[in-house]
């Protein structure tokens, strides 16, 4: 089991998915956003700040809730137990920080599992948390809200993608940034039935040579093709680029930077050239399993998943060639926080 990763009272890179006024309301409101995915359980607790929000606590743990789901169609007992234990820690953190408003979502694993609703009810009983199974459109929209601030202001089209454990959300953002909710810029979107866990379980994630990797890319490209056809015009728009958010793309960025250990501050917002992305993917394909485990930006918990993620990344890159890709270490949780704060007008103070 991965160690708890938490930080306290650190300033977030301001994810201004909405244009916040230059002043804020004095408030002790504390917000929590939880994303229980197919592979990870992640929590952010934050308070409104002048240009977005300030993170006061965070938690991330690999729980592999979707382990075996593609074969059985059900969440297995071991995976549910791991998730519940992680959620109990999240509940403790929320109580300790005095959270006043929260949104706790779960995505593809619970959407597709025959016992997904039963599991949500179990979480209510055992962890005292009310999970919301969100639909695919909501998941895509929240991911866009969370990371769209990293889209180049001059870009008339951006393909935003979030490679998850059980699915990949991909969105065509059209038009230039306006300061309004970036979800209003969505032209096309899709939730693809490919994620790092499902692809790795299908092909195996331990021994992956060049031939097997290319087969993975080919199958991912087939899943992507209907969306790629609908969003074909994006490729020719002025300023077009890719914007990726997921453990896969941040891992690729960390390896590119030769980080001795992963550092969000150096990765979030990084621009990578196409040649640099290809170089890292080639390097990963050439590594054996032990080498991937030993890499500090991958680690033992993700060594069998990283090439599945790279296959999805490469399929997207081939469908939407772009000289530059921007890397986002932000997404669903940040989108949830920004939406709640926007709804509460958390950046406005009452007029006298």
Helices and strands as residue ranges (DSSP letters): E 8-10, E 31-36, E 40-49, E 52-62, H 69-72, H 77-97, E 101-106, H 108-112, H 116-126, E 132-133, H 136-147, G 148-150, E 157-163, E 168-174, G 182-185, E 186-192, H 196-203, H 210-230, G 232-236, E 241-245, H 247-256, H 264-267, E 271-273, H 274-286, H 289-294, H 306-319, E 324-328, H 332-343
